[in-house]
Structure formats: structure tokens, C-alpha cells
């Protein structure tokens, strides 16, 4: 099956002749994971609103039955005729001209006066009336379908791909005081409007606010108590309490702020309630007495705290960026040097450090029934901690790819800086506490080591600041960069905040075992590079690095060669397959021999290859 791209980003790949420069990505705020509809479909806009303009030039509403019963106004009600703002009427097609003449004819057109309703729709020889026929004492009475049923019928209308063929016929009639269709119907021929244009975007015919116009109002009521007891991702049920100093979590202080920092609180709780800072109740019935009621929420909704990374904050976050008042780099060459000699290598080193820490944690399957009895929850805690650390390590490998993508894009745009050389090698040191560079080293996941990982990913730390500086320079000198390149740095920086929170979660999960680290840790020691037991894992790592280098090189050349694009896909796919094999080999080495993979053993050869 051939996959057809339906939006601009998908169609504008490196091999596309229409877009010689690759689209590097949309802003982070527009990514799918940032949208409410990603987890709760239907809460960002009302899908029915797409069909209010299903027929060109006409705008409908779908009123339902009133509280007093049917009143003859329900169904698909014509709101107004709108051909002037509909871009489809700019197209030169016969059926469009005929439709425009009918709607805009003399004396106001065919639908010039009175209230009109959709009577029937016909497509492919099939006609559906929007009325229910009721026979009573030899009399046929037509009862209009309510708005939702009318919408269901309209939703079934197909989109014909032939732009010149008017395949859809509709009829509109007026109604008498009893809701019965009256007068001669107005029959129109046209086409069903497509939901997406050729770029995969919702057409411009929809006005701002139109797709949300029918949603619940006032929003504060629905925000507090949606009928089905859930809300979107920007309305958390629970959140961690505010803490002034994030390091309090790592230090495990006993003050109130730190206690709140590791306690999930009911986000909708009354801030004036004396019991506001106790742990969230497990059921809606228990939680309701301490929450704002529907009237209070209209008055006090501004008291609800912002939640960042799952934690409440009552103030506006103001990053310390006084150093960005001036250019952080003297020129583009300095930025490229920072990417290739520092940032790419930092990402590689951190990925290896995190992987080593991951394999130092016992596997959940290794926990015996006796240990689970003595330490209830140990199996699940190990599973959660391992998953968090592994996800960060994988993310760092993604960052390594993005840094290389930034490099090959800059070298392609500025060939005077020399050819692009893939950077897949560790750094001799990585940012540590107090923003000092510490040696890259492989260590087991003790609380102290995880605390240092928290410090590496700390917002405002050295690594975070490096990417912030890069974004600042790119936006201050847009002529030196292709559009969208800065968003790669934004994504890396945003992921760093996520890494910070995940390592804090690992600290919290493993805290109950801090007095007995042997419960959750393997007695792991780094294997000697020449140890035969470590050779399979090292050989796999060498092959992964080689394939990544080849894949990045081929990917950098995809704009000039379709063969290079296919080669890059093959190399990256092979590298990923080898990563799965490395995982299995490292797990066996740790579980059966208490040995960790010496990930930095061949750092010299990786470095030599990265320098050409």
C-alpha cells in the first residue's frame, strides 16, 4: 500500500521537487502531544461545526428538540447564504458558476426571503429526506428530524474526487406553523465540501471561533464539572504541591513545602479550606466537599494554580537569561563549533551514562516472592524507574540525531564552513553540579547519582542554557538559518524539562529503598574492554555507531539523491535493530555476570571518526 502524504510537512520531504529545503518541524506548541485532542478527542472543537458549511455558499445550524418538545424548527436550518467569502466560488468551473447564479440571482436569489430548511439530500441516485413520515387517520404528517440526526445524515455524504462534476443535489423548503414543509422546494446542485484542503489544512472558509461556537458555555461551569467527569489535559485532576526550591525533593527535607512536593493534591480544592493541602481523595464523592462548587468556580477560578511538569506554581516563571542580552556567539562558526564539539558529544555521553544506570537496576522479573512480601510494591517500582530512565536515554539519542541534523543543514546552507562530518562520539566531560564540567563516567543508579542526573537536566542549568543561547542566536540572525531550524533546539530544550521531571520521579520512586540499596540495585561493575563476556555488547555498540554515522551522512545528501534517502533509511533501520540486540546483550551481562557494558571503551575511535 502506498502512503499518500496529505499535509504540507509530509509532502515537503527532502526528495520533493516542490520543496528543495526540508521542513524542519512545526513549533513545539503545535505538536500533536501538545494538543488537548490528542488524549480527549472533541474537546478542542465541535466536529459538527465542520458540516455547517458542507454545501458551498450555504451555512447551516443543527438545532435540536426544545424542552417543550418539537416545535418545527429542528433539523438542518439555513442560517444564511455566503458566497462572497467562500473561496470555492473563485474557481472556474461550470457547476460553481451555475450555483452562484442561482444563489445570487435577481431579487435576492432563489433563497432570498424567509426561513429555509434542508429537505432532502441526494447522491449517487440515493435520496434521504430529513423528515419522519407519520400516518395518522389517513393523513401523512412529516416530523422534522432533530439536529443531531440531520447531522448524521449529512456526515454520510461522500466527497467525490472529480472537481468538475456536481454529484450532490439538495433541496430546501420553508415550513408552516406546524413544521410541515411548504411551497416549492429550491433544488441546488453542487459538491460536498472537503474537510481538508490540498495542504491538509482546514479551509479558510471557516471563520475564527466558528469551530468552537457550539461548545459548552460558560466555560467555567464545564471546566469544573464536565458531565462525564473528565476534562482535557490542561485540567489536571491532581498535581504535586508547589515547592520553592526544586532541590528540596532530592534532599528529602521534612518541611511542609517538600512534603507537598511529593503529595498529590486535588487541583480543584478550595484554596481557603483548612484541609486544602492534604492528599487528594480517591473518589469524586469524597473529593467534592472540598472543591469549588459550580457557583464558586465563576468567582474564584483565577485562584487555581498553573501546573508545570505536573507541579503547581503560583507565580510567573521568569528564566534567568541576563546573559542573552548580547549575542551568545561571536559568529556562526562559533555556534557550529559548539554543536559539533560540545552539544552532540554531551548527548552521546548522557545517553551512555543513563543506559549504564538503567542496567544497574534489577529487572522486575528478578524480584522473588519473598522480597515482594518484605518490600511491597518493589516489582512495580523497579518497572517504573527502569522505564523512566530508559525513556530519557532514548530521548538523548534522538537529541543526538537532531544536533547532527542541525549541523548538516548549516553545512549545506553555508558550504564555506567545510563538509559535514557526523558526530557520534562521547564528550570527555558533561555539565554537573554548579555548572562545572565533570568527567563522563558510568555509575550505578544510586540516589546520589540520580540526583546528579537531576542536576544535569535542571532548568536553567548549563545544558539547558546552551540550547537557549542557540535559539536566541538563531532568532536574532534569521538570514543565516533556514526557517524552522530553531525549533529543533526548542524541542531539545523542552525535552530537557521532561527529563528533569522524570529523574525527580525516579528519586521519589526509589526513596523507600535508599536505606537498603541492594534491594533494587545490582552489584554492577564496569567490565574490562578485553573481557570476552563484554565483547559481544561492544561489537554491537561499534556497529551501531558506524551505521548511525553512515545514516546521518546519507541523510545529509537526501536533497540531492533519492538513492541517498533510501540508503539513510536502511542504515538507520539497521542501527535500530542492533540497538535491540545491544539491549539483550547488556541485560544478560548485567543479570548473569554483574557486569556493565564499558560504553566509553572505544571513545577514541569514535572521536577519530567524528573528526574525519
C-alpha positions, 0 to 999 in steps of 0.5 A: 500500500502506498502512503499518500502524504496529505499535509504540507510537512509530509509532502515537503520531504527532502526528495520533493521537487516542490520543496528543495529545503526540508521542513524542519518541524512545526513549533513545539506548541503545535505538536500533536502531544501538545494538543488537548485532542490528542488524549480527549478527542472533541474537546478542542472543537465541535466536529459538527461545526465542520458540516455547517458549511458542507454545501458551498455558499450555504451555512447551516445550524443543527438545532435540536428538540426544545424542552417543550418538545418539537416545535418545527424548527429542528433539523438542518436550518439555513442560517444564511447564504455566503458566497462572497467569502467562500473561496470555492466560488473563485474557481472556474468551473461550470457547476460553481458558476451555475450555483452562484447564479442561482444563489445570487440571482435577481431579487435576492436569489432563489433563497432570498426571503424567509426561513429555509430548511434542508429537505432532502439530500441526494447522491449517487441516485440515493435520496434521504429526506430529513423528515419522519413520515407519520400516518395518522387517520389517513393523513401523512404528517412529516416530523422534522428530524432533530439536529443531531440526526440531520447531522448524521445524515449529512456526515454520510455524504461522500466527497467525490474526487472529480472537481468538475462534476456536481454529484450532490443535489439538495433541496430546501423548503420553508415550513408552516406553523406546524413544521410541515414543509411548504411551497416549492422546494429550491433544488441546488446542485453542487459538491460536498465540501472537503474537510481538508484542503490540498495542504491538509489544512482546514479551509479558510472558509471557516471563520475564527471561533466558528469551530468552537461556537457550539461548545459548552458555555460558560466555560467555567461551569464545564471546566469544573464539572464536565458531565462525564467527569473528565476534562482535557489535559490542561485540567489536571485532576491532581498535581504535586504541591508547589515547592520553592526550591526544586532541590528540596525533593532530592534532599528529602527535607521534612518541611511542609513545602517538600512534603507537598512536593511529593503529595498529590493534591486535588487541583480543584480544592478550595484554596481557603479550606483548612484541609486544602493541602492534604492528599487528594481523595480517591473518589469524586464523592469524597473529593467534592466537599472540598472543591469549588462548587459550580457557583464558586468556580465563576468567582474564584477560578483565577485562584487555581494554580498553573501546573508545570511538569505536573507541579503547581506554581503560583507565580510567573516563571521568569528564566534567568537569561541576563546573559542573552542580552548580547549575542551568545556567539561571536559568529556562526562558526562559533555556534557550529563549533559548539554543536559539533564539539560540545552539544552532540558529544554531551548527548552521546555521553548522557545517553551512555551514562543513563543506559549504564544506570538503567542496567544497574537496576534489577529487572522486575522479573528478578524480584522473588516472592519473598522480597515482594512480601518484605518490600511491597510494591518493589516489582512495580517500582523497579518497572517504573524507574527502569522505564523512566530512565530508559525513556530519557536515554532514548530521548538523548539519542534522538537529541543526538540525531537532531544536533547532527541534523542541525549541523548538516543543514548549516553545512549545506546552507553555508558550504564555506564552513567545510563538509559535514562530518557526523558526530557520534562520539562521547564528550570527555566531560558533561555539565554537573553540579554548579555548572562545572564540567565533570568527567563522563563516567558510568555509575550505578543508579544510586540516589546520589547519582540520580540526583546528579542526573537531576542536576544535569537536566535542571532548568536553567542549568548549563545544558539547558542554557546552551540550547537557549543561547542557540535559539536566541542566536538563531532568532536574532540572525534569521538570514543565516538559518533556514526557517524552522531550524530553531525549533529543533533546539526548542524541542531539545530544550523542552525535552530537557524539562521532561527529563528533569521531571522524570529523574525527580520521579525516579528519586521519589520512586526509589526513596523507600529503598535508599536505606537498603540499596541492594534491594533494587540495585545490582552489584554492577561493575564496569567490565574490562574492554578485553573481557570476552563476556563484554565483547559481544555488547561492544561489537554491537555498540561499534556497529551501531555507531558506524551505521548511525554515522553512515545514516546521518551522512546519507541523510545529509545528501537526501536533497540531492539523491533519492538513492541517498534517502533510501540508503539513510533509511536502511542504515538507520533501520539497521542501527535500530535493530542492533540497538535491540540486540545491544539491549539483550546483550547488556541485560544478560551481562548485567543479570548473569555476570554483574557486569556493565557494558564499558560504553566509553571503551572505544571513545577514541575511535569514535572521536577519530571518526567524528573528526574525519 
